[in-house]
Amino acid sequence: MSKTPQPASNTFAANPTGVQVFDRADCLLSLLASQHTPVNLKFLANESGLHVSTVHRILGALAAIGLVEHQVGGVYRLGLRWLEYGNLVRERLELRDVARPYIESLHKAIGEPVNLAIRDGDDIIYLDRVSSNASRIRVVYRVGSRAPLHLTSLGKLFLAEESAKALTAYIARTGLPGNTEHSLTRANLLSKALKEVQRSGIAFDNEEAELGLRCVAAPVRDDQGTLVAAISVSSTSERFSEHETAWVPALKECAQAVSHALGARD
C-alpha cells in the first residue's frame, strides 16, 4: 500500500515571501490527501499557514482542472482526476513489468538494444530499454524521454493505426520536423511509409532519427486488440543490414509474447 503524503504544516507561515504557487498547491494537495474526509478552507489555511483568500484562489484553480472537488457545504477533497492519473501510471508500470523478461531475452539473443515505448499525444515515451556496454551505438533517446511519432519506428506503428483525418491533423499540428536528411518531413512520404507498415505489420526507422542508426519495431496489443505499446531493436546501419533477416522474426516473436501476456489472442 502506498504511503499517504504528509502535509508540510505551517511551511508558509515561516516563509511567507518568494514562495512559488506550485509549492503552495502541493502543500494544499498533500493536506487533502492526508485527510479521510473533506475539509474546509479554515482548516487548510490553519494547517498551511496561508491566508484564507490565497487558499480559496488556489483551490479554485485546482478544482477547475479536476484535481480538487468543491462539495456542498464549502468543503474540499481530492478530485477524481487523480484516479485517472493513478490508473495511467499503474498501467504503464504493469506493462513494463510484464514486458521486461521478454525484452531481456530478446536482447540476450541478438546483443543489441531493445526498447519498449508507448504513445502519449504526438510523441512516444520510452518506458524501458535493455542494452549493454558492448553495444556499439550511442543512446539517442533515454528511458523517460520523448520522440516525435513520425521519426521513430515505434511511433510509426501508432500513426499507422490512425484514420486519414487523424493523420492529416497530426501532420498539421507537428509540421513533421526532421532530424536528418532521411527524416520523413513530407506528408506524401510519410503516408507511403505508413501504408507499408499497415501491409507488413512492422515499422522501420532508416536513419531518420539519427544518422548511422536503424531500428525496427513490432506492435504490442492488449486483450481488446488495441495497440498499447511497441518494441524495437536498434543498431548501426551496417549491423542492421547484416542481421535484419534474423532480427525481425525474433522481434515479432517477442512482441507477440508480450501481447499474449497482456491477454491478446492470435
N, C-alpha and C positions, 0 to 999 in steps of 0.2 A: 504494500500500500504506500502511495506517495505521501511524503510529509507535507502537512498543511503549512503554507507560507506564514511566517510570523511577522506581525506589523512592527515597523520601526517606530515605536511610540515616542511622541514628543520630539522627533528628529528636527522638525522645522521650528519648534519654539527656540531651540538652541542655535539655529542658523537660519534666521528669517530672511536674509538677503542673498541674492545671487543663486537662488535655487531654481533649477530647470523644471519646467512644467511636467516633463516626463517623470522626474523623481517624485513629484507630488502625486501624480496619478498612480505611480507604482505603490506609494505608501498607502493610498486610499484603497487600491485593489487588494493589497495584502491584508489590510484591516477587514475588508469584506470577506476575504477568503478564510479568515480566522474565526469568523462568527457562524454559528449554526442556524441563526435566524436573522431576518432582515433587521437593519439598524437605521436610526435616524441621523439627521445632519448634526445634531448636537453631540451625539456620541462620537461620530467621525471627526468632528472639529476638536473635541477634547483630546482624543487619542493621538491625533496627528499634530496638534499644535497649530493648525491652520485656522484662519478666520472662517466663520460660517459661510460668508459670501463667496470666499475662494473655493471652499469645498463644494458649494452648490454649483458654481460655474464649471468646475472640473467634472463633477458627476453628470451634469447636463450634457457635456461634450461626449463623455463615455457612453451615456445612455443613447445618444443619437446614432452611435455605430454598433449598438447591441452588446457592448462589453459590460454594461451595468443596467439593471432593471429598476425603474422607479415604480413602486407599488402604491396602492391606495393607502392613505394614512401617512404619507410622506416618508416612508421607509425605503431602504435600498438593499439590493443584494446583487451578486454577480449575475451577468446576463447569460443567455443561452448560447451566445456566440462562442464562449469559452468551450462549450461542449463540442461544437463543430471543430474548433481548432484542436482540441484534445484528441478527437477521433482521427483527424488527419495525421497528427503526429504518431498516434498509436499504429495506424495502418502502415505508415512508412517504416516504422521501426520493425513491425512484424514482417513486412516484405523483405527488408534487409536480412533479418534473422533467417527467414525461410530460404532465401537465395544464397546466402553465404557459403554453405558447404558445396553447392553446385558450382559456383564460380571459382571457388578454391580448387576444386577438382579439375575444372577446365584449364585454369592457369597452370596447374601442375603438369597437365598433359601436353600443353603447347609451349609453355615457357614465356608467354607474352602477357602484357597487362590485360586484365578483363575488367570491364566496367559495368555497373548497374545504375540505371538512371530512370527518372520519372519525368512527366511533363508538369510544368507549372506555368500557366499562361502561355506566353510566346517563347518560353525557354524550356530547356531541360535542366534538371538538377541532378548532379552526380551523388547518388546515395552511398555507393560503396565502390571500392576498387581493390583488386588483388594484383600485386606486382612484386617484383624482387629487384635486388640490386644488380642482378645480371641483365636486366632489361637494357636495351640499347637506345631507348627513346626517352626524350625529355617529357615530363608530365606537363601537358598543356592546361588541362582543367583538373583541379584538385577536388577531392570529396567535399561536397557542400557548395561548390561553385556552380555557376550557371553558364549556359551557352545557347545561342540562338538555334531554334529548331532546324532551320534550313542549312546550317553549317556543319551538322553532325549526322552521322549515320543513325544514331539513336533518335534524334529529333525527326528525321525524315520518315521514320516509321509512324510517328504520330501525325505528321502532316498528311501522309498517305491515307489516313482514316477520315480526313476532313471532306466535307461536301465542297463542290466547286465554289459556292458562295462563301463558305468559311475560309477557304484557301485564298480567295480574292481579298477578303477582309484582312487576313494575316499579311499578305503582301503589301497592302495599302498602309497598314499600321507600322510595319517594320521598315519598309523600303528596301528590304533584302540587302543589308550591309555585308560586305565581304572582308575576308581576312587575307586571302591570297588571290593570285591570278586565276586560280581554278575554282574559286567560290562561285556558287550559283546565284548571281546577282540580277538575273533577268527572269521575268515570270515564265516565259516560254521554256527556258532551260530547266527551271525548277519543276514545272508541270510535266515535262518529258521524263525527268528523273523519277518523279513520284509515280508515274504510270508503270515504270519498270519495277518499282518497289511493290506496287499492287500485284504485278504479274508474278514476281519471284518470291515475295514474302519476306525478303531481306533487304537491307539498305546498305549502301556504301558511302564512305567519305574518301574521295580520291584527292588528297592533299588540299582539301577545301578549308579546313580549319588551320592547318599548319603545313608548310612546305616540307616534303620528305616524310610525311606521316599519312598512313592509310588506315581505315577502320572498316569493319563490317559489323552490322547489328542484326539481332533477331528479336522478335516480339515475345513478351510475357503477357499471358491473358489469365483472367480470373474465371470463376465458375460460371459467370454470365457471358463469357467470351469477349469481355471488354479488355482492350489494351490498357494495361495498368503500369507497365514498365518495359524496359528494353535492356538487353545485354549486348555488349560489344567487345570485340577484340581489336587492339591497336598494335601497330608495328611500323617499322620503317618500310618505305615503299619497296625496297629491294627484297626484304624478307617476306613481305606480304605477297608479292608476285610469285615468289618461290614456293610458298606454303599455302596459298589461298585454297586450293582444291581440297586440302586436308582439314584446314581450319573451319571452313564453312559448315560441313556436316557436323563437326564436333560442337560448334557454337549452337546450331539449330537443335541438337540433341539436348544441350544444356538448358536452353530457353524453354524447350518443351517440358523438361523435367521440373523446372521451377513452376511452370504453368500447371502441371499436374498436381504439384504440391499445394497449389492455391485452389485446387478443385476443378480446374479446366478439364474438358473432355476432348478427345480427338475428333 
